[in-house]
Amino acid sequence: MKNFIIIIFSIFFTSGNYSKAQSVSQEYDIIIYGGTSAGITAAIQSSRMDKSVLIIEPSTRLGGLTSGGLGQTDIGNKQAIGGISREFYQNIKRYYERPENWIWQKREAYQHGRSFENQDAMWKFEPSAALEVYKEMIAAENIDVAYKQRLNREGGVKKQGQEIVEIEMESGEKYRGKMFIDATYEGDLMATAGITYTYGRESNKAYEETLNGVQANDYSITLRRTVSRNSVYHNFIDGVDPYVIKGDPSSGLLPFIKEGGPGIKGRGDKGIQAYCFRMTLTDHPENRISFKKPESYNELEYELLFRNYEAAIGPIEEMYHYGDPLVPWINSKMPNRKTDTNNQKGFSTDFIGQNWNYPEESYEEREKIIERHRNYQQGLMWTLAYHPRIPQKVREVVSQWGTCKDEYERADGWQQQLYIREARRMVSDYVMTQKNCEGLKVVKDPVGMAAYGMDSHQVQRYVDANGFVQNEGNVEASVPGPYPISYQSIIPKKEECKNLLVPVCLSASHIAFGSIRMEPVFMILGQSAATAASLALDGKVAVQELPFDLLKEQLIKDKQVLTSQ
C-alpha cells in the first residue's frame, strides 16, 4: 500500500497533471476534508495510529497557507509547539541543512541562516520547501489523497441519526467513513452537516469581552488624535479625503469606503477581518517576474494610496512610527532571496471590507472574490512599483521585487491560496473567548496550546466625524503567555454530530480565534483531532464520550504540549 501511495505522489508532483484525482471507493476509518496544515497532521497521526485515512483536497496543492506563502511562522512562544507540528519545523531545518536546497543564495548569506543553528527547528521557509517537507512526511505513511474534489454543499453529507456515514463531491464521487475531520479554512463540511456555527464579530456582551465587535478609533475632533488602543495601527494619516473630488461629498465616495459610520463600538456585525495574498517575492533577477498592470486596472481604486502619501508632513520616511518607513508592507526575508510579504499601514495588501460574504458564498462566487483580491493586489504592486504619483523612493524599492518563477503553478507567480484569516466558526458546548486568552479562564481538557496575541486585521473603511477616511477593526492585544485550548471547542454538540471534529473552524469568539488561528496551532489541533477520532473508534464511542484522561495520555505520549509548566 505504501509503495502505491508513493507512486501516486510521484506521478502527481512530477507530471503536473491535475485533471483527475484518483477514484477511491472503499470505506475509511477517518476521512479528512481539507489538505491544509491541520489536515496533513491529522492524516499523519491517523496513519500512525493504524487507521485507514483519506485526505480530500479541493485544490491541486496540499498545505494550505503553510505551502501557500505564509513562511513567517506566527506563534508567540515556540515552546508551546509540540507533536507533529514541531516535527514539521524540525524537518524544515533538515531541509535547509542540505546544500542542494540553497539555489539562489548561499546559506551563510541568509540573514537568519545562523539563527536556527542552535535550535532544534527552523521557523522561516519558502512555500516550496513546506510542500516538499509535507510530501516527504506523507510518503512515509499510509495515506490516500484525492485532489480536485469539492464537497457537494447541497445535501452532500449523508447522516444516520447523529453520525455522518458518507459524503458526496460535486463530481459524484462518494466517500464512506467512520470518523470525519473538517480541516478546511471555510468549515464547509461542518456547515453542510448541520452543525451550529457563526461568522463575523460577536458583540462584547455575548461573552463578556472587551475586544470583540466594532473597534473604531476614539478620535477626538478637537485634538485630532487617536486615544484608543484599537484600530491605531494600519490606518491612514490624518486628513485623507474620502471623496472622488476632494471636499465634495456630492461626487461620491472613493472605492471600497463603506456608506455610513463604523457602527456602535463593541456591537456585533458580520464583518470579517481582511484577506490578502501572502506574497512570495524575490529580488533575484533570474528568478523574478516583474509586477504587471492587470487588465482590469482602475486607477481610482488606488486614489487613497496616493492621497495617503500626499498627506505626509515632512519626509515620507517619517510617515509611520514602526515597520518599513517607505513601503506599505512587511517584507519578511525567507531563504533563497525570497520573502513572505504581508499587509502594513492604512492602504496595503489587505482588501478591506471586500470579503464579508465569502464564508457563505457558493464556490463560484468565492472564486470571483479570490480573483478580485488577486487583481486588486496585482494592481497595488504595479502602482507602488511604477506609478508616477508614488514617491520615487518607494518606486525604486518596490520595482526591484517581483513574484517567483519557481514557487507556484501559475505562470504569473501568484499563488492560488488566499489568506482566509477567518470564515465560519463552530458554536459547540465550549466557546473559547478573550478570557481564555488572557488566562482568566483555564480549560480542564486541553488538546493544545496557543500563544499568539489577540489579533484582528481591519474589517471596514469609513468616513469619520471629521470627514476623513479611517479603517476599523484592527486589534493587537497581547496575551500573558501560552494558554490551553479545550477539547470541547473542536467537537460539535453531541445532539448535532457524534463523529465529526473541527480543528480549524473551531468554537471560538472572533477575538479568541484571532489568537488561535495560527498555522502551528492548526497543526497541533489537527493531530489532537485525529488522536481523539482514533481513540473513539477503538472504544466504539462518540467523540463527546471519549474519556479525556485517555486522550490526554495519548497526546502526551505523542509529545503534544498541553500546559505551560
C-alpha positions in Angstrom: 0.0 0.0 0.0 2.8 2.4 1.0 4.6 1.9 -2.3 1.4 2.6 -4.2 0.9 5.9 -2.4 4.5 6.9 -3.1 3.9 6.2 -6.8 0.7 8.3 -6.8 2.6 11.2 -5.2 5.5 10.8 -7.7 3.1 10.9 -10.7 1.2 13.9 -9.3 4.1 16.1 -8.4 6.3 15.4 -11.4 3.7 15.3 -14.3 1.7 18.3 -13.2 -1.4 16.6 -14.5 -4.2 17.5 -12.1 -7.1 16.7 -14.3 -8.4 13.7 -12.4 -8.0 12.7 -8.8 -7.7 9.0 -8.1 -11.0 7.3 -7.5 -11.4 6.0 -4.0 -14.3 3.6 -3.4 -13.5 1.8 -0.1 -14.6 2.9 3.3 -12.0 4.6 5.5 -11.7 4.8 9.3 -11.0 8.5 9.1 -11.9 11.0 6.3 -10.3 14.4 6.4 -11.8 17.1 4.2 -9.2 19.8 3.5 -5.5 19.2 2.9 -4.5 22.2 5.0 -1.7 22.1 7.6 -4.3 20.7 10.1 -5.5 18.1 7.6 -1.9 16.9 7.0 -1.1 16.5 10.6 -4.4 14.8 11.2 -3.7 12.3 8.4 -0.2 11.6 9.7 -1.5 10.9 13.2 -4.3 8.7 11.9 -1.8 6.6 10.0 0.5 6.3 13.0 -2.5 5.1 15.0 -3.0 2.4 12.4 -6.2 3.9 10.9 -7.0 3.9 7.2 -7.2 7.6 6.2 -8.1 9.7 3.2 -7.4 13.4 2.7 -9.8 15.1 0.3 -8.3 18.3 -1.1 -10.5 20.6 -3.2 -7.5 22.2 -4.9 -4.3 20.8 -6.6 -1.9 21.7 -3.8 -1.6 20.4 -0.2 -0.5 22.5 2.8 -2.9 25.4 2.7 -1.3 28.7 3.8 1.9 26.9 5.0 2.7 26.0 1.5 0.8 29.0 0.1 3.0 31.9 1.2 2.9 32.0 5.0 6.6 31.2 5.7 6.9 33.7 8.5 5.7 31.5 11.4 3.4 33.4 13.8 3.1 31.7 17.2 4.4 33.8 20.1 6.1 31.3 22.4 7.5 28.5 20.3 7.9 26.2 23.3 4.1 25.8 23.1 4.6 23.9 19.8 4.8 20.1 20.2 4.0 16.8 18.4 3.8 16.6 14.6 3.7 20.4 14.4 7.2 20.8 15.9 8.3 17.8 13.8 7.4 19.7 10.7 9.5 22.7 11.7 12.3 20.3 12.6 12.1 18.8 9.1 12.2 22.3 7.6 15.6 22.7 9.4 16.8 19.4 8.0 15.7 20.5 4.5 17.8 23.7 4.7 20.8 21.8 6.0 21.0 20.1 2.6 23.3 22.3 0.4 21.3 21.4 -2.8 18.3 23.4 -1.4 20.2 26.7 -1.5 19.7 27.6 -5.1 19.5 31.4 -5.3 21.6 32.3 -2.2 24.3 30.8 -0.1 23.2 29.6 3.3 25.7 31.9 5.1 24.3 34.9 3.2 20.8 34.4 4.5 20.4 36.9 7.4 18.6 34.3 9.5 20.9 31.5 8.5 22.7 31.3 11.8 19.6 31.9 14.0 18.4 28.3 13.7 21.8 26.6 14.0 21.5 26.3 17.8 17.8 25.4 17.7 16.0 22.1 17.0 13.8 23.7 14.4 13.6 26.4 11.7 10.6 28.8 11.5 11.2 30.7 8.2 10.9 28.9 4.9 9.9 29.0 1.2 6.4 27.7 0.3 8.1 25.1 -2.0 10.1 23.9 1.0 7.0 23.4 3.1 5.4 21.5 0.2 8.4 19.2 -0.2 8.6 18.5 3.6 4.9 17.7 3.7 5.3 15.4 0.7 8.1 13.5 2.5 6.1 13.2 5.7 3.0 11.9 3.9 5.0 9.5 1.8 6.3 7.8 4.9 2.7 7.0 6.0 -0.3 5.0 4.6 -2.3 8.0 3.5 -4.6 8.3 0.4 -5.1 11.7 -1.2 -7.9 12.7 -3.5 -7.3 16.0 -5.3 -9.7 18.4 -7.0 -12.8 17.1 -5.2 -15.2 19.7 -3.7 -17.9 18.8 -1.3 -21.4 19.0 -2.6 -22.7 21.6 -0.2 -26.3 21.0 -1.2 -27.1 17.7 0.5 -23.6 16.1 0.1 -23.5 14.9 3.7 -25.4 11.7 4.5 -26.2 11.1 8.1 -27.8 8.3 10.1 -29.0 9.8 13.2 -26.2 11.9 14.6 -23.5 10.2 12.6 -22.1 11.1 9.2 -21.7 7.9 7.1 -20.9 9.3 3.7 -20.0 12.5 1.9 -20.5 13.2 -1.8 -18.5 15.5 -4.0 -19.6 17.7 -6.8 -18.1 15.2 -9.2 -20.4 12.5 -7.9 -17.6 10.7 -6.0 -18.8 9.3 -2.7 -16.6 8.5 0.3 -17.7 6.5 3.3 -16.1 6.8 6.7 -16.4 6.1 10.4 -14.9 9.4 11.6 -14.7 12.8 9.8 -12.5 15.8 10.3 -13.2 19.2 8.7 -9.8 20.8 8.2 -10.9 23.5 5.8 -10.5 27.2 6.4 -14.1 27.7 5.5 -15.8 24.9 7.6 -17.8 23.6 4.6 -18.2 20.0 5.9 -19.2 21.3 9.3 -21.8 23.6 7.9 -23.2 21.1 5.4 -23.5 18.5 8.2 -25.9 20.9 10.0 -23.6 22.0 12.8 -24.3 25.2 14.6 -21.8 27.9 13.5 -21.4 31.7 13.3 -19.2 34.2 11.4 -18.4 37.8 11.8 -18.0 39.5 15.1 -20.0 38.9 18.3 -20.9 41.8 20.5 -18.7 42.3 23.6 -21.8 41.5 25.6 -22.1 38.0 24.2 -19.2 36.6 26.1 -18.3 39.5 28.4 -15.4 40.6 26.3 -13.8 44.0 25.6 -12.1 43.4 22.2 -14.9 42.0 20.1 -17.4 43.8 17.9 -16.8 47.2 16.3 -13.4 48.6 17.2 -13.4 52.1 15.8 -10.9 54.8 16.8 -11.9 57.1 19.7 -11.0 60.0 17.5 -11.1 63.5 19.0 -12.5 66.1 16.7 -10.7 68.8 18.7 -7.3 67.1 19.2 -7.4 65.0 16.0 -5.6 62.2 17.7 -6.4 58.6 18.5 -6.9 57.8 22.1 -7.9 54.1 21.7 -5.5 51.2 21.5 -7.5 49.6 18.7 -7.5 50.5 15.0 -4.5 52.6 15.8 -2.2 50.7 13.5 -2.6 50.1 9.8 -4.6 53.3 9.5 -4.4 56.4 7.4 -2.5 59.6 8.1 -4.8 62.4 9.4 -6.6 64.3 6.8 -7.1 61.9 3.9 -10.1 63.0 1.9 -12.6 60.1 1.1 -14.5 61.7 -1.9 -13.9 61.3 -5.6 -13.5 65.1 -5.8 -11.7 66.3 -2.7 -14.0 68.2 -0.3 -17.1 67.4 -2.4 -19.4 64.8 -0.9 -21.8 65.0 -3.8 -19.0 63.5 -6.0 -19.4 60.2 -4.1 -17.1 58.1 -2.1 -13.9 56.6 -3.5 -14.0 52.8 -4.0 -14.2 50.4 -1.0 -15.4 53.0 1.5 -18.5 52.0 3.4 -21.5 54.3 3.5 -22.3 55.5 7.0 -20.2 55.2 10.1 -18.5 52.2 11.5 -21.3 51.2 13.9 -21.5 51.3 17.6 -18.3 50.4 19.4 -18.5 46.8 20.8 -21.6 45.9 18.8 -21.5 42.7 16.7 -21.8 42.5 12.9 -21.0 40.2 10.1 -17.7 41.9 9.4 -14.7 39.6 8.5 -11.1 40.7 9.1 -9.5 41.4 5.8 -7.9 38.8 3.5 -4.8 39.1 1.3 -2.3 37.0 -0.5 0.9 36.4 1.5 3.1 37.2 -1.5 6.3 35.3 -2.1 8.6 37.9 -3.7 12.2 37.8 -4.9 14.8 40.4 -5.9 16.9 37.8 -7.8 16.9 38.9 -11.5 17.0 35.3 -12.8 14.0 34.2 -10.7 11.9 37.4 -10.7 8.7 38.1 -12.6 8.2 41.8 -12.7 4.9 43.3 -11.5 2.4 43.8 -14.3 -0.6 46.0 -14.5 -3.8 43.8 -14.6 -6.2 44.2 -17.5 -8.9 45.3 -15.1 -6.7 48.1 -13.5 -8.7 51.0 -12.3 -6.5 53.9 -11.1 -9.3 55.3 -8.9 -9.1 52.2 -6.7 -5.6 53.4 -5.6 -6.5 57.1 -5.1 -6.5 56.7 -1.3 -3.0 55.3 -1.5 -1.8 58.4 -3.5 -3.6 60.7 -1.1 -2.1 59.0 2.0 1.4 59.7 0.6 0.5 63.2 -0.3 -0.9 63.9 3.2 2.6 63.3 4.7 4.1 66.3 6.5 7.8 66.3 6.2 9.9 63.4 4.7 7.9 60.3 3.9 10.4 58.3 6.0 8.7 59.9 9.0 5.2 58.9 8.0 5.0 55.9 10.2 6.2 55.0 13.7 7.1 51.4 13.1 7.9 48.9 10.3 9.0 49.9 6.8 9.1 53.7 6.7 8.5 53.9 3.0 6.6 50.9 1.6 3.2 49.7 2.9 4.3 46.1 3.5 6.0 43.8 5.9 8.6 42.2 3.7 10.0 39.3 5.8 13.0 37.6 4.3 12.9 33.9 3.6 15.7 31.7 2.3 16.9 31.9 -1.3 16.3 35.7 -1.6 12.6 35.3 -1.2 10.0 36.9 1.1 6.8 36.4 2.9 5.2 39.8 2.3 2.2 40.9 4.4 0.0 43.9 4.9 1.1 47.0 6.7 -0.2 50.6 7.1 -3.6 52.1 6.1 -3.6 51.1 2.4 -1.8 47.9 1.7 -2.3 44.3 0.6 -5.4 43.7 2.7 -8.5 44.2 0.6 -10.5 45.8 3.4 -14.3 45.1 3.5 -14.4 43.1 0.3 -14.7 39.6 1.9 -17.7 39.8 4.1 -19.8 37.4 2.0 -17.0 34.9 1.5 -17.9 32.4 4.2 -21.4 31.7 2.9 -20.9 32.1 -0.8 -21.0 29.4 -3.4 -17.8 28.1 -4.8 -18.3 30.1 -8.0 -18.8 33.4 -6.0 -15.8 32.6 -3.8 -13.6 32.2 -6.9 -14.8 35.6 -8.0 -13.9 37.1 -4.6 -10.4 35.4 -4.7 -9.8 36.7 -8.3 -10.9 40.2 -7.2 -8.4 40.1 -4.4 -5.7 39.0 -6.7 -6.4 41.7 -9.3 -6.5 44.3 -6.5 -3.2 43.2 -5.1 -1.6 42.9 -8.6 -2.7 46.5 -9.3 -1.4 47.6 -5.9 2.1 46.2 -6.5 2.3 47.7 -10.1 1.2 51.0 -8.7 3.8 51.0 -5.9 6.5 50.0 -8.4 5.7 52.2 -11.4 3.0 54.8 -11.0 4.3 58.4 -11.2 2.2 59.6 -8.2 4.0 57.2 -5.9 7.2 58.8 -4.4 10.3 58.0 -6.3 12.0 56.5 -3.3 9.1 54.0 -3.0 9.1 53.1 -6.6 12.9 52.4 -6.5 12.4 49.9 -3.7 9.3 48.1 -5.0 10.4 47.8 -8.6 13.4 45.7 -7.5 11.0 42.9 -6.5 8.6 40.6 -8.3 6.9 37.2 -7.9 8.9 34.0 -8.2 9.2 31.7 -11.2 9.8 28.6 -9.1 7.2 28.6 -6.4 3.6 28.2 -7.7 1.7 26.6 -10.5 0.5 29.8 -12.1 2.7 31.3 -14.8 2.5 34.8 -13.3 4.0 33.6 -10.0 0.9 34.2 -7.9 -0.5 31.5 -5.6 -4.0 30.1 -5.6 -4.3 30.2 -1.8 -5.9 33.3 -0.4 -5.2 34.1 3.2 -8.5 33.2 4.8 -7.9 34.7 8.2 -11.3 33.7 9.4 -14.6 32.4 8.0 -17.1 30.3 9.8 -16.6 29.3 13.4 -18.4 26.4 15.1 -20.5 27.0 18.2 -20.1 24.0 20.5 -20.6 23.3 24.1 -17.5 25.3 24.9 -16.6 28.6 23.2 -13.0 29.9 23.6 -13.1 33.6 24.4 -10.9 36.5 25.4 -11.0 35.3 29.0 -9.2 32.1 27.9 -6.6 34.1 26.0 -5.9 36.3 29.0 -5.7 33.4 31.4 -8.8 34.5 33.3 -10.4 31.1 32.5 -8.4 28.0 32.1 -9.9 24.9 30.5 -9.6 21.5 32.1 -9.5 19.4 28.9 -6.5 20.9 26.9 -5.7 19.5 23.5 -3.0 22.0 22.6 -1.7 25.5 23.4 -2.0 28.9 21.6 0.4 31.7 22.3 -0.1 34.5 19.8 -1.6 37.8 20.7 -5.3 38.5 20.1 -5.1 39.9 16.6 -7.6 41.1 14.0 -6.9 42.9 10.8 -9.0 45.8 9.7 -12.7 45.0 8.8 -14.1 48.1 7.1 -13.2 51.5 5.8 -15.5 54.5 6.6 -15.7 58.3 6.9 -15.1 59.6 10.4 -16.7 62.6 12.1 -14.1 64.9 10.7 -14.9 63.9 7.2 -11.6 61.9 6.8 -11.2 58.2 5.8 -10.4 55.7 8.6 -10.1 51.9 8.8 -11.9 50.0 11.6 -11.4 46.5 13.1 -7.7 46.3 13.9 -6.9 44.8 17.3 -3.4 43.9 18.6 -3.6 42.8 22.2 -1.0 40.7 23.9 -1.6 37.5 25.9 0.2 36.9 29.2 1.6 33.5 28.0 0.6 30.3 26.3 -2.9 29.1 27.2 -4.7 25.8 26.6 -7.4 25.1 24.1 -10.4 23.0 25.1 -11.2 19.6 23.5 -14.9 20.6 23.6 -14.1 23.5 21.3 -13.1 21.1 18.4 -16.1 18.8 18.7 -19.7 19.7 17.9 -22.6 19.3 20.4 -23.4 15.7 20.7 -27.0 16.1 19.5 -25.7 17.5 16.2 -23.0 15.0 15.3 -21.1 12.3 17.1 -18.3 11.5 14.7 -17.0 14.9 13.4 -14.1 17.0 14.6 -13.3 20.6 13.6 -9.7 21.7 14.4 -9.6 24.8 12.2 -13.1 26.4 12.3 -13.2 25.6 16.0 -15.6 27.0 18.6 -14.2 30.4 19.5 -15.3 34.0 19.5 -14.0 36.4 16.8 -11.2 37.8 19.0 -10.2 34.5 20.6 -10.0 33.0 17.1 -7.7 35.9 16.2 -5.2 34.5 18.7 -5.7 30.8 18.0 -5.7 31.0 14.1 -2.0 30.4 13.6 -0.8 27.6 11.3 1.3 25.8 14.0 -1.7 25.7 16.3 -3.9 24.3 13.5 -1.3 21.6 13.0 -1.4 20.8 16.8 -5.2 20.7 16.8 -5.3 18.6 13.6 -3.1 16.0 15.4 -5.3 16.1 18.5 -8.4 15.7 16.5 -7.1 12.6 14.8 -5.9 11.2 18.1 -9.4 11.6 19.5 -11.0 10.2 16.4 -8.8 7.1 16.5 -9.4 6.5 20.2 -13.1 7.0 19.8 -13.1 4.4 17.1 -11.1 2.0 19.3 -13.5 2.5 22.1 -16.6 2.5 19.9 -17.8 5.7 21.4 -18.9 9.1 20.2 -16.2 11.8 20.3 -18.1 13.5 23.0 -18.0 10.3 25.2 -14.2 9.8 24.9 -12.7 9.8 28.4 -10.4 12.8 28.4 -7.8 11.1 30.6 -7.3 8.5 27.8 -7.0 11.2 25.2 -4.6 13.2 27.4 -2.4 10.2 28.0 -2.0 9.6 24.2 -1.4 13.3 23.5 1.4 13.4 26.0 2.9 10.2 24.7 2.9 11.8 21.2 4.8 14.9 22.6 1.9 17.3 22.4 2.3 20.3 24.8 -0.7 20.7 27.0 0.5 23.1 29.7 2.9 26.0 30.0 4.7 24.4 33.0 
